[in-house]
Amino acid sequence: MKKEKPSLAEKIEVADKWIRKGYPIRTVLKIIGIARSTYYYRKYYRVKEKTVSEGRPAPGYSYNHKGIKVSDEQIKAWLLDLVAHEGQSYGYHKLTMVLRRQCQLIINKKKVYRLCKELGILRPQREKQNKPPKRVARNKVITDSNQLWETDIKYGFIEGEQRFFFLLSYIDVYDRTVIDFHIGLSCQAEDAVRALQRALLKRQLFNREHELIIRSDNGPQYISQRFHQGCATLKVEHERIPPKMPNMNAHIEAFHRILQDECLDRMVFDTYQEAYKAVTEFIRFYNKQRIHSSIHYLAPETFYEQNRRGLIPIQEVRV
């Protein structure tokens, strides 16, 4: 028959026995297998049981505007009458307002909620559902520039001002160029749309023939109606990656990781102006000088210009 392991209380009891005989506490606890912090906590500190406060008992009445007590039974009768007639679709918030106006009661919504719950007349709570993306990102093969851009937001910290700044970037997954970006102390959907406009202008893509896709995560800027309207106006397709799948936005995530390692982690910013200057200079260096093995060890802008003159085959970009 398998022997049961001793409990913690039993181990502590055995330890106390040997410690009283004069053996070193550290040695005894090590042999028995009890951490010293556990031993001292269990021996010298009493663990109090948590008690749940029930609060004061319900008084069983409320007052009206004349200072007269109205019993809970009368209030329940009024609630049932309201639900049977004009308040069929009312929740407890609206029932509270009706009781205050029609019955002149001084009553709060918490009590109305409790009474409705006792009567079983609470309306079912609506389940909050996340809006599904209008277009879910699908795996695809990219064969040239300006077919798929990825966008995301990166946070940086200004030590001297004890606040964050935001960087929203657009990157071409084929040539790795950060086409345009927004830096600011805030980042709204309007900022994302303006950065997209500038990016299209730089690439001269307003009169393009082929489809351009913008891929983003499900941040508030990208799920907003303003951003969807902006994409529709600019005639670009916007798709969002499924939740918890950042690997589908890997190129912009990789750029932000590079930015963190090679710029943000190496500098302490005292002012927003310092942060703005450092980040813009790094992006300029990233585009014009920093080489990438995936594009034949060229800088992104160099690769893009050479690729425009003649398609440069690279390893297949699957996203």
Phi and psi in degrees as GROMACS dihedral restraints (atoms count N, CA, C in turn):
[ dihedral_restraints ]
;  ai    aj    ak    al  type     phi  dphi    fc
    3     4     5     6     1   -72.1    20    10
    4     5     6     7     1   129.5    20    10
    6     7     8     9     1   -80.5    20    10
    7     8     9    10     1   133.2    20    10
    9    10    11    12     1   -73.9    20    10
   10    11    12    13     1   143.3    20    10
   12    13    14    15     1   -72.5    20    10
   13    14    15    16     1   142.4    20    10
   15    16    17    18     1   -66.2    20    10
   16    17    18    19     1   147.2    20    10
   18    19    20    21     1   -76.0    20    10
   19    20    21    22     1   171.1    20    10
   21    22    23    24     1   -63.5    20    10
   22    23    24    25     1   -40.3    20    10
   24    25    26    27     1   -62.2    20    10
   25    26    27    28     1   -39.5    20    10
   27    28    29    30     1   -67.5    20    10
   28    29    30    31     1   -38.6    20    10
   30    31    32    33     1   -63.3    20    10
   31    32    33    34     1   -42.6    20    10
   33    34    35    36     1   -64.6    20    10
   34    35    36    37     1   -38.2    20    10
   36    37    38    39     1   -63.4    20    10
   37    38    39    40     1   -42.2    20    10
   39    40    41    42     1   -66.6    20    10
   40    41    42    43     1   -40.3    20    10
   42    43    44    45     1   -61.5    20    10
   43    44    45    46     1   -43.2    20    10
   45    46    47    48     1   -59.9    20    10
   46    47    48    49     1   -39.3    20    10
   48    49    50    51     1   -60.2    20    10
   49    50    51    52     1   -46.2    20    10
   51    52    53    54     1   -75.6    20    10
   52    53    54    55     1   -31.6    20    10
   54    55    56    57     1   -67.5    20    10
   55    56    57    58     1   -37.7    20    10
   57    58    59    60     1   -65.0    20    10
   58    59    60    61     1   -24.1    20    10
   60    61    62    63     1   -80.4    20    10
   61    62    63    64     1    -3.9    20    10
   63    64    65    66     1   105.0    20    10
   64    65    66    67     1     3.6    20    10
   66    67    68    69     1   -75.4    20    10
   67    68    69    70     1   147.6    20    10
   69    70    71    72     1   -60.4    20    10
   70    71    72    73     1   136.1    20    10
   72    73    74    75     1   -59.9    20    10
   73    74    75    76     1   -45.0    20    10
   75    76    77    78     1   -60.8    20    10
   76    77    78    79     1   -42.2    20    10
   78    79    80    81     1   -66.9    20    10
   79    80    81    82     1   -44.5    20    10
   81    82    83    84     1   -61.0    20    10
   82    83    84    85     1   -47.0    20    10
   84    85    86    87     1   -65.6    20    10
   85    86    87    88     1   -34.6    20    10
   87    88    89    90     1   -66.8    20    10
   88    89    90    91     1   -41.4    20    10
   90    91    92    93     1   -67.3    20    10
   91    92    93    94     1   -43.2    20    10
   93    94    95    96     1   -74.9    20    10
   94    95    96    97     1   -27.5    20    10
   96    97    98    99     1    91.8    20    10
   97    98    99   100     1    42.9    20    10
   99   100   101   102     1  -122.1    20    10
  100   101   102   103     1   133.7    20    10
  102   103   104   105     1   -68.9    20    10
  103   104   105   106     1   142.4    20    10
  105   106   107   108     1   -61.9    20    10
  106   107   108   109     1   -37.7    20    10
  108   109   110   111     1   -62.0    20    10
  109   110   111   112     1   -38.9    20    10
  111   112   113   114     1   -66.6    20    10
  112   113   114   115     1   -42.6    20    10
  114   115   116   117     1   -61.4    20    10
  115   116   117   118     1   -49.8    20    10
  117   118   119   120     1   -67.5    20    10
  118   119   120   121     1   -36.6    20    10
  120   121   122   123     1   -64.7    20    10
  121   122   123   124     1   -46.3    20    10
  123   124   125   126     1   -70.9    20    10
  124   125   126   127     1   -27.1    20    10
  126   127   128   129     1   -87.3    20    10
  127   128   129   130     1   -37.0    20    10
  129   130   131   132     1  -113.0    20    10
  130   131   132   133     1    -9.3    20    10
  132   133   134   135     1  -118.4    20    10
  133   134   135   136     1   126.4    20    10
  135   136   137   138     1   -84.2    20    10
  136   137   138   139     1   127.1    20    10
  138   139   140   141     1   -85.8    20    10
  139   140   141   142     1   110.4    20    10
  141   142   143   144     1   -80.0    20    10
  142   143   144   145     1   137.7    20    10
  144   145   146   147     1   -74.0    20    10
  145   146   147   148     1   135.6    20    10
  147   148   149   150     1   -74.9    20    10
  148   149   150   151     1   134.8    20    10
  150   151   152   153     1  -114.3    20    10
  151   152   153   154     1   142.5    20    10
  153   154   155   156     1   -96.5    20    10
  154   155   156   157     1   123.2    20    10
  156   157   158   159     1   -74.2    20    10
  157   158   159   160     1   130.1    20    10
  159   160   161   162     1   -84.2    20    10
  160   161   162   163     1   -11.2    20    10
  162   163   164   165     1    75.3    20    10
  163   164   165   166     1   176.9    20    10
  165   166   167   168     1   -73.9    20    10
  166   167   168   169     1   148.9    20    10
  168   169   170   171     1   -66.7    20    10
  169   170   171   172     1   149.0    20    10
  171   172   173   174     1   -64.1    20    10
  172   173   174   175     1   133.3    20    10
  174   175   176   177     1   -68.9    20    10
  175   176   177   178     1   -25.2    20    10
  177   178   179   180     1    89.2    20    10
  178   179   180   181     1     9.5    20    10
  180   181   182   183     1  -158.1    20    10
  181   182   183   184     1   166.9    20    10
  183   184   185   186     1  -134.9    20    10
  184   185   186   187     1   167.2    20    10
  186   187   188   189     1  -103.9    20    10
  187   188   189   190     1   150.3    20    10
  189   190   191   192     1   -98.3    20    10
  190   191   192   193     1  -176.0    20    10
  192   193   194   195     1   -68.1    20    10
  193   194   195   196     1   -17.0    20    10
  195   196   197   198     1   -90.7    20    10
  196   197   198   199     1     0.6    20    10
  198   199   200   201     1    83.1    20    10
  199   200   201   202     1    13.1    20    10
  201   202   203   204     1   -92.4    20    10
  202   203   204   205     1   137.2    20    10
  204   205   206   207     1   -73.0    20    10
  205   206   207   208     1   136.0    20    10
  207   208   209   210     1  -121.2    20    10
  208   209   210   211     1   122.5    20    10
  210   211   212   213     1   -68.4    20    10
  211   212   213   214     1   156.6    20    10
  213   214   215   216     1   -63.4    20    10
  214   215   216   217     1   -31.1    20    10
  216   217   218   219     1   -64.4    20    10
  217   218   219   220     1   -39.6    20    10
  219   220   221   222     1   -66.5    20    10
  220   221   222   223     1   -41.0    20    10
  222   223   224   225     1   -63.6    20    10
  223   224   225   226     1   -39.6    20    10
  225   226   227   228     1   -62.5    20    10
  226   227   228   229     1   -38.9    20    10
  228   229   230   231     1   -64.0    20    10
  229   230   231   232     1   -42.0    20    10
  231   232   233   234     1   -63.1    20    10
  232   233   234   235     1   -40.6    20    10
  234   235   236   237     1   -62.1    20    10
  235   236   237   238     1   -44.5    20    10
  237   238   239   240     1   -63.2    20    10
  238   239   240   241     1   -38.1    20    10
  240   241   242   243     1   -67.4    20    10
  241   242   243   244     1   -40.3    20    10
  243   244   245   246     1   -63.2    20    10
  244   245   246   247     1   -45.3    20    10
  246   247   248   249     1   -66.4    20    10
  247   248   249   250     1   -31.5    20    10
  249   250   251   252     1   -74.7    20    10
  250   251   252   253     1   -20.9    20    10
  252   253   254   255     1  -119.5    20    10
  253   254   255   256     1   -99.4    20    10
  255   256   257   258     1   -75.9    20    10
  256   257   258   259     1   -22.1    20    10
  258   259   260   261     1  -102.8    20    10
  259   260   261   262     1    33.7    20    10
  261   262   263   264     1   -61.0    20    10
  262   263   264   265     1   -34.6    20    10
  264   265   266   267     1  -105.0    20    10
  265   266   267   268     1    11.5    20    10
  267   268   269   270     1   -83.2    20    10
  268   269   270   271     1   143.5    20    10
  270   271   272   273     1   -90.9    20    10
  271   272   273   274     1  -178.9    20    10
  273   274   275   276     1   -68.7    20    10
  274   275   276   277     1   -24.3    20    10
  276   277   278   279     1   -63.1    20    10
  277   278   279   280     1   -49.2    20    10
  279   280   281   282     1   -70.4    20    10
  280   281   282   283     1   -36.1    20    10
  282   283   284   285     1   -62.2    20    10
  283   284   285   286     1   -35.7    20    10
  285   286   287   288     1   -61.4    20    10
  286   287   288   289     1   -45.1    20    10
  288   289   290   291     1   -64.2    20    10
  289   290   291   292     1   -38.7    20    10
  291   292   293   294     1   -66.5    20    10
  292   293   294   295     1   -41.5    20    10
  294   295   296   297     1   -62.4    20    10
  295   296   297   298     1   -37.6    20    10
  297   298   299   300     1   -67.6    20    10
  298   299   300   301     1   -39.9    20    10
  300   301   302   303     1   -82.9    20    10
  301   302   303   304     1   -47.5    20    10
  303   304   305   306     1   -82.8    20    10
  304   305   306   307     1   -37.9    20    10
  306   307   308   309     1  -102.4    20    10
  307   308   309   310     1     0.2    20    10
  309   310   311   312     1    56.8    20    10
  310   311   312   313     1    36.2    20    10
  312   313   314   315     1   -88.3    20    10
  313   314   315   316     1   147.5    20    10
  315   316   317   318     1   -99.7    20    10
  316   317   318   319     1    96.5    20    10
  318   319   320   321     1  -147.1    20    10
  319   320   321   322     1   145.8    20    10
  321   322   323   324     1  -105.9    20    10
  322   323   324   325     1   168.2    20    10
  324   325   326   327     1   -68.3    20    10
  325   326   327   328     1   -27.5    20    10
  327   328   329   330     1   -64.6    20    10
  328   329   330   331     1   -41.0    20    10
  330   331   332   333     1   -69.3    20    10
  331   332   333   334     1   -39.2    20    10
  333   334   335   336     1   -62.7    20    10
  334   335   336   337     1   -39.4    20    10
  336   337   338   339     1   -60.1    20    10
  337   338   339   340     1   -45.3    20    10
  339   340   341   342     1   -63.1    20    10
  340   341   342   343     1   -43.4    20    10
  342   343   344   345     1   -67.1    20    10
  343   344   345   346     1   -40.0    20    10
  345   346   347   348     1   -64.2    20    10
  346   347   348   349     1   -37.6    20    10
  348   349   350   351     1   -65.5    20    10
  349   350   351   352     1   -40.8    20    10
  351   352   353   354     1   -64.3    20    10
  352   353   354   355     1   -35.0    20    10
  354   355   356   357     1   -82.2    20    10
  355   356   357   358     1   -14.0    20    10
  357   358   359   360     1    73.7    20    10
  358   359   360   361     1    31.6    20    10
  360   361   362   363     1  -115.0    20    10
  361   362   363   364     1    15.0    20    10
  363   364   365   366     1   -68.9    20    10
  364   365   366   367     1   136.8    20    10
  366   367   368   369     1   -73.4    20    10
  367   368   369   370     1   145.5    20    10
  369   370   371   372     1   -60.4    20    10
  370   371   372   373     1   135.9    20    10
  372   373   374   375     1   -74.2    20    10
  373   374   375   376     1   135.9    20    10
  375   376   377   378     1   -72.1    20    10
  376   377   378   379     1   135.9    20    10
  378   379   380   381     1   -82.3    20    10
  379   380   381   382     1   129.9    20    10
  381   382   383   384     1   -77.4    20    10
  382   383   384   385     1   124.3    20    10
  384   385   386   387     1  -119.5    20    10
  385   386   387   388     1   132.6    20    10
  387   388   389   390     1   -69.9    20    10
  388   389   390   391     1   137.2    20    10
  390   391   392   393     1   -66.3    20    10
  391   392   393   394     1   127.5    20    10
  393   394   395   396     1   -69.5    20    10
  394   395   396   397     1   148.7    20    10
  396   397   398   399     1   -58.2    20    10
  397   398   399   400     1   143.6    20    10
  399   400   401   402     1   -65.3    20    10
  400   401   402   403     1   -30.6    20    10
  402   403   404   405     1  -142.8    20    10
  403   404   405   406     1   114.0    20    10
  405   406   407   408     1   -83.0    20    10
  406   407   408   409     1   137.6    20    10
  408   409   410   411     1   -63.9    20    10
  409   410   411   412     1   133.6    20    10
  411   412   413   414     1  -119.1    20    10
  412   413   414   415     1   151.9    20    10
  414   415   416   417     1   -64.0    20    10
  415   416   417   418     1   137.5    20    10
  417   418   419   420     1  -151.2    20    10
  418   419   420   421     1   166.0    20    10
  420   421   422   423     1  -109.9    20    10
  421   422   423   424     1   126.3    20    10
  423   424   425   426     1  -101.1    20    10
  424   425   426   427     1   127.2    20    10
  426   427   428   429     1  -114.3    20    10
  427   428   429   430     1    -3.1    20    10
  429   430   431   432     1  -163.6    20    10
  430   431   432   433     1   170.6    20    10
  432   433   434   435     1   -67.8    20    10
  433   434   435   436     1   160.2    20    10
  435   436   437   438     1    62.6    20    10
  436   437   438   439     1    27.8    20    10
  438   439   440   441     1  -101.6    20    10
  439   440   441   442     1   -39.1    20    10
  441   442   443   444     1  -143.3    20    10
  442   443   444   445     1   124.8    20    10
  444   445   446   447     1  -112.8    20    10
  445   446   447   448     1   142.2    20    10
  447   448   449   450     1  -110.1    20    10
  448   449   450   451     1   148.4    20    10
  450   451   452   453     1  -139.5    20    10
  451   452   453   454     1   147.3    20    10
  453   454   455   456     1  -162.4    20    10
  454   455   456   457     1   174.2    20    10
  456   457   458   459     1  -119.9    20    10
  457   458   459   460     1   135.3    20    10
  459   460   461   462     1  -119.2    20    10
  460   461   462   463     1   142.4    20    10
  462   463   464   465     1  -105.4    20    10
  463   464   465   466     1   142.0    20    10
  465   466   467   468     1  -128.2    20    10
  466   467   468   469     1   160.9    20    10
  468   469   470   471     1  -117.7    20    10
  469   470   471   472     1   136.5    20    10
  471   472   473   474     1  -103.7    20    10
  472   473   474   475     1   105.1    20    10
  474   475   476   477     1   -63.4    20    10
  475   476   477   478     1   -43.9    20    10
  477   478   479   480     1   -66.3    20    10
  478   479   480   481     1   -27.6    20    10
  480   481   482   483     1  -107.8    20    10
  481   482   483   484     1    -4.5    20    10
  483   484   485   486     1    54.0    20    10
  484   485   486   487     1    51.0    20    10
  486   487   488   489     1  -153.2    20    10
  487   488   489   490     1   166.5    20    10
  489   490   491   492     1   -99.1    20    10
  490   491   492   493     1   157.1    20    10
  492   493   494   495     1  -125.0    20    10
  493   494   495   496     1   164.5    20    10
  495   496   497   498     1  -119.4    20    10
  496   497   498   499     1   143.1    20    10
  498   499   500   501     1  -128.3    20    10
  499   500   501   502     1   118.0    20    10
  501   502   503   504     1  -110.7    20    10
  502   503   504   505     1   124.4    20    10
  504   505   506   507     1  -126.2    20    10
  505   506   507   508     1   153.4    20    10
  507   508   509   510     1  -119.0    20    10
  508   509   510   511     1   127.0    20    10
  510   511   512   513     1  -126.4    20    10
  511   512   513   514     1   140.1    20    10
  513   514   515   516     1   -85.5    20    10
  514   515   516   517     1   122.9    20    10
  516   517   518   519     1   -71.9    20    10
  517   518   519   520     1   -17.5    20    10
  519   520   521   522     1   -85.2    20    10
  520   521   522   523     1   -50.6    20    10
  522   523   524   525     1  -101.6    20    10
  523   524   525   526     1    -3.0    20    10
  525   526   527   528     1    68.9    20    10
  526   527   528   529     1    15.6    20    10
  528   529   530   531     1   -80.3    20    10
  529   530   531   532     1   133.1    20    10
  531   532   533   534     1   -81.4    20    10
  532   533   534   535     1   101.1    20    10
  534   535   536   537     1   -71.6    20    10
  535   536   537   538     1   -47.0    20    10
  537   538   539   540     1  -155.9    20    10
  538   539   540   541     1   168.5    20    10
  540   541   542   543     1  -158.2    20    10
  541   542   543   544     1   165.2    20    10
  543   544   545   546     1  -126.7    20    10
  544   545   546   547     1   130.2    20    10
  546   547   548   549     1  -120.7    20    10
  547   548   549   550     1   132.0    20    10
  549   550   551   552     1  -170.8    20    10
  550   551   552   553     1   172.3    20    10
  552   553   554   555     1   -81.5    20    10
  553   554   555   556     1    -6.0    20    10
  555   556   557   558     1  -143.5    20    10
  556   557   558   559     1   165.0    20    10
  558   559   560   561     1  -147.2    20    10
  559   560   561   562     1   107.4    20    10
  561   562   563   564     1  -110.4    20    10
  562   563   564   565     1   173.1    20    10
  564   565   566   567     1   -61.1    20    10
  565   566   567   568     1   -35.0    20    10
  567   568   569   570     1   -61.9    20    10
  568   569   570   571     1   -36.9    20    10
  570   571   572   573     1   -65.6    20    10
  571   572   573   574     1   -39.0    20    10
  573   574   575   576     1   -65.0    20    10
  574   575   576   577     1   -39.2    20    10
  576   577   578   579     1   -68.3    20    10
  577   578   579   580     1   -42.7    20    10
  579   580   581   582     1   -63.6    20    10
  580   581   582   583     1   -41.2    20    10
  582   583   584   585     1   -63.8    20    10
  583   584   585   586     1   -37.3    20    10
  585   586   587   588     1   -66.0    20    10
  586   587   588   589     1   -39.2    20    10
  588   589   590   591     1   -60.9    20    10
  589   590   591   592     1   -45.3    20    10
  591   592   593   594     1   -64.1    20    10
  592   593   594   595     1   -38.6    20    10
  594   595   596   597     1   -64.2    20    10
  595   596   597   598     1   -42.1    20    10
  597   598   599   600     1   -64.8    20    10
  598   599   600   601     1   -36.9    20    10
  600   601   602   603     1   -66.6    20    10
  601   602   603   604     1   -41.6    20    10
  603   604   605   606     1   -62.9    20    10
  604   605   606   607     1   -38.6    20    10
  606   607   608   609     1   -89.7    20    10
  607   608   609   610     1    -0.1    20    10
  609   610   611   612     1    53.7    20    10
  610   611   612   613     1    55.6    20    10
  612   613   614   615     1  -114.1    20    10
  613   614   615   616     1    15.4    20    10
  615   616   617   618     1   -70.0    20    10
  616   617   618   619     1   -29.2    20    10
  618   619   620   621     1  -112.5    20    10
  619   620   621   622     1    37.2    20    10
  621   622   623   624     1   -73.2    20    10
  622   623   624   625     1   158.4    20    10
  624   625   626   627     1   -98.4    20    10
  625   626   627   628     1   -33.1    20    10
  627   628   629   630     1   -93.0    20    10
  628   629   630   631     1   165.3    20    10
  630   631   632   633     1   -80.2    20    10
  631   632   633   634     1   135.5    20    10
  633   634   635   636     1  -110.1    20    10
  634   635   636   637     1   132.1    20    10
  636   637   638   639     1  -111.4    20    10
  637   638   639   640     1   133.7    20    10
  639   640   641   642     1  -106.5    20    10
  640   641   642   643     1   124.0    20    10
  642   643   644   645     1  -112.0    20    10
  643   644   645   646     1   133.1    20    10
  645   646   647   648     1  -140.8    20    10
  646   647   648   649     1   174.1    20    10
  648   649   650   651     1   -88.0    20    10
  649   650   651   652     1  -158.9    20    10
  651   652   653   654     1  -108.9    20    10
  652   653   654   655     1    36.0    20    10
  654   655   656   657     1   -66.6    20    10
  655   656   657   658     1   160.1    20    10
  657   658   659   660     1   -60.2    20    10
  658   659   660   661     1   -31.6    20    10
  660   661   662   663     1   -66.2    20    10
  661   662   663   664     1   -35.8    20    10
  663   664   665   666     1   -87.0    20    10
  664   665   666   667     1   -22.4    20    10
  666   667   668   669     1   -92.6    20    10
  667   668   669   670     1    -0.8    20    10
  669   670   671   672     1   -72.8    20    10
  670   671   672   673     1   154.2    20    10
  672   673   674   675     1   -65.3    20    10
  673   674   675   676     1   -33.0    20    10
  675   676   677   678     1   -62.3    20    10
  676   677   678   679     1   -42.1    20    10
  678   679   680   681     1   -70.0    20    10
  679   680   681   682     1   -39.6    20    10
  681   682   683   684     1   -62.0    20    10
  682   683   684   685     1   -41.6    20    10
  684   685   686   687     1   -65.2    20    10
  685   686   687   688     1   -39.2    20    10
  687   688   689   690     1   -63.0    20    10
  688   689   690   691     1   -42.2    20    10
  690   691   692   693     1   -64.6    20    10
  691   692   693   694     1   -39.4    20    10
  693   694   695   696     1   -65.0    20    10
  694   695   696   697     1   -41.3    20    10
  696   697   698   699     1   -64.2    20    10
  697   698   699   700     1   -40.2    20    10
  699   700   701   702     1   -84.0    20    10
  700   701   702   703     1    -1.6    20    10
  702   703   704   705     1    60.1    20    10
  703   704   705   706     1    48.6    20    10
  705   706   707   708     1  -122.3    20    10
  706   707   708   709     1   149.3    20    10
  708   709   710   711     1   -88.1    20    10
  709   710   711   712     1   131.7    20    10
  711   712   713   714     1  -110.8    20    10
  712   713   714   715     1   125.7    20    10
  714   715   716   717     1  -126.0    20    10
  715   716   717   718     1   149.2    20    10
  717   718   719   720     1  -118.5    20    10
  718   719   720   721     1   141.4    20    10
  720   721   722   723     1   -74.4    20    10
  721   722   723   724     1   153.0    20    10
  723   724   725   726     1   -63.3    20    10
  724   725   726   727     1   153.3    20    10
  726   727   728   729     1   -58.1    20    10
  727   728   729   730     1   145.0    20    10
  729   730   731   732     1    63.0    20    10
  730   731   732   733     1    31.1    20    10
  732   733   734   735     1  -132.0    20    10
  733   734   735   736     1    62.6    20    10
  735   736   737   738     1   -64.9    20    10
  736   737   738   739     1   -16.4    20    10
  738   739   740   741     1   -63.9    20    10
  739   740   741   742     1   -20.8    20    10
  741   742   743   744     1   -79.9    20    10
  742   743   744   745     1    -6.0    20    10
  744   745   746   747     1  -121.3    20    10
  745   746   747   748     1    39.8    20    10
  747   748   749   750     1   -66.2    20    10
  748   749   750   751     1   -34.0    20    10
  750   751   752   753     1   -70.7    20    10
  751   752   753   754     1   -42.2    20    10
  753   754   755   756     1   -72.0    20    10
  754   755   756   757     1   -33.9    20    10
  756   757   758   759     1   -63.7    20    10
  757   758   759   760     1   -40.5    20    10
  759   760   761   762     1   -65.2    20    10
  760   761   762   763     1   -41.4    20    10
  762   763   764   765     1   -62.2    20    10
  763   764   765   766     1   -43.6    20    10
  765   766   767   768     1   -66.0    20    10
  766   767   768   769     1   -31.4    20    10
  768   769   770   771     1   -66.9    20    10
  769   770   771   772     1   -42.2    20    10
  771   772   773   774     1   -62.5    20    10
  772   773   774   775     1   -43.7    20    10
  774   775   776   777     1   -59.4    20    10
  775   776   777   778     1   -42.2    20    10
  777   778   779   780     1   -63.8    20    10
  778   779   780   781     1   -47.0    20    10
  780   781   782   783     1   -71.3    20    10
  781   782   783   784     1   -41.0    20    10
  783   784   785   786     1   -99.1    20    10
  784   785   786   787     1    -7.1    20    10
  786   787   788   789     1  -132.5    20    10
  787   788   789   790     1   -64.5    20    10
  789   790   791   792     1   -65.3    20    10
  790   791   792   793     1   -38.4    20    10
  792   793   794   795     1   -74.9    20    10
  793   794   795   796     1   -15.8    20    10
  795   796   797   798     1   -97.1    20    10
  796   797   798   799     1    -4.7    20    10
  798   799   800   801     1  -132.7    20    10
  799   800   801   802     1   148.1    20    10
  801   802   803   804     1  -113.7    20    10
  802   803   804   805     1   120.5    20    10
  804   805   806   807     1   -96.1    20    10
  805   806   807   808     1   129.8    20    10
  807   808   809   810     1   -90.7    20    10
  808   809   810   811     1   -29.7    20    10
  810   811   812   813     1  -136.0    20    10
  811   812   813   814     1   164.3    20    10
  813   814   815   816     1   -64.3    20    10
  814   815   816   817     1   -35.2    20    10
  816   817   818   819     1   -61.5    20    10
  817   818   819   820     1   -40.7    20    10
  819   820   821   822     1   -62.7    20    10
  820   821   822   823     1   -44.3    20    10
  822   823   824   825     1   -63.0    20    10
  823   824   825   826     1   -43.9    20    10
  825   826   827   828     1   -60.4    20    10
  826   827   828   829     1   -46.6    20    10
  828   829   830   831     1   -63.9    20    10
  829   830   831   832     1   -43.9    20    10
  831   832   833   834     1   -65.4    20    10
  832   833   834   835     1   -42.8    20    10
  834   835   836   837     1   -70.4    20    10
  835   836   837   838     1   -43.2    20    10
  837   838   839   840     1   -64.3    20    10
  838   839   840   841     1   -39.3    20    10
  840   841   842   843     1   -66.2    20    10
  841   842   843   844     1   -37.4    20    10
  843   844   845   846     1   -67.0    20    10
  844   845   846   847     1   -41.5    20    10
  846   847   848   849     1   -63.6    20    10
  847   848   849   850     1   -37.8    20    10
  849   850   851   852     1   -63.6    20    10
  850   851   852   853     1   -43.7    20    10
  852   853   854   855     1   -62.9    20    10
  853   854   855   856     1   -42.4    20    10
  855   856   857   858     1   -59.6    20    10
  856   857   858   859     1   -44.1    20    10
  858   859   860   861     1   -74.3    20    10
  859   860   861   862     1   -37.7    20    10
  861   862   863   864     1   -99.0    20    10
  862   863   864   865     1   -25.9    20    10
  864   865   866   867     1  -126.1    20    10
  865   866   867   868     1   -36.8    20    10
  867   868   869   870     1   -70.2    20    10
  868   869   870   871     1   122.2    20    10
  870   871   872   873     1   -86.6    20    10
  871   872   873   874     1   154.1    20    10
  873   874   875   876     1  -127.4    20    10
  874   875   876   877     1   132.6    20    10
  876   877   878   879     1   -66.0    20    10
  877   878   879   880     1   -28.8    20    10
  879   880   881   882     1   -73.2    20    10
  880   881   882   883     1   -15.5    20    10
  882   883   884   885     1  -122.0    20    10
  883   884   885   886     1    47.7    20    10
  885   886   887   888     1    61.3    20    10
  886   887   888   889     1    36.2    20    10
  888   889   890   891     1    55.5    20    10
  889   890   891   892     1    41.2    20    10
  891   892   893   894     1  -113.0    20    10
  892   893   894   895     1   160.6    20    10
  894   895   896   897     1   -74.4    20    10
  895   896   897   898     1   149.9    20    10
  897   898   899   900     1   -53.9    20    10
  898   899   900   901     1   -46.4    20    10
  900   901   902   903     1   -68.4    20    10
  901   902   903   904     1   -35.7    20    10
  903   904   905   906     1   -63.5    20    10
  904   905   906   907     1   -45.7    20    10
  906   907   908   909     1   -61.6    20    10
  907   908   909   910     1   -43.3    20    10
  909   910   911   912     1   -61.1    20    10
  910   911   912   913     1   -44.6    20    10
  912   913   914   915     1   -66.5    20    10
  913   914   915   916     1   -41.8    20    10
  915   916   917   918     1   -68.2    20    10
  916   917   918   919     1   -34.9    20    10
  918   919   920   921     1   -69.9    20    10
  919   920   921   922     1   -29.9    20    10
  921   922   923   924     1   -66.5    20    10
  922   923   924   925     1   -35.8    20    10
  924   925   926   927     1   -75.4    20    10
  925   926   927   928     1   -28.3    20    10
  927   928   929   930     1  -169.1    20    10
  928   929   930   931     1   128.7    20    10
  930   931   932   933     1   -57.3    20    10
  931   932   933   934     1   123.7    20    10
  933   934   935   936     1   -98.8    20    10
  934   935   936   937     1   113.9    20    10
  936   937   938   939     1   -70.0    20    10
  937   938   939   940     1   133.2    20    10
  939   940   941   942     1  -128.9    20    10
  940   941   942   943     1   176.9    20    10
  942   943   944   945     1   -60.4    20    10
  943   944   945   946     1   137.8    20    10
  945   946   947   948     1   -52.3    20    10
  946   947   948   949     1   128.3    20    10
  948   949   950   951     1   -95.4    20    10
  949   950   951   952     1   108.5    20    10
  951   952   953   954     1  -107.5    20    10
  952   953   954   955     1   124.6    20    10
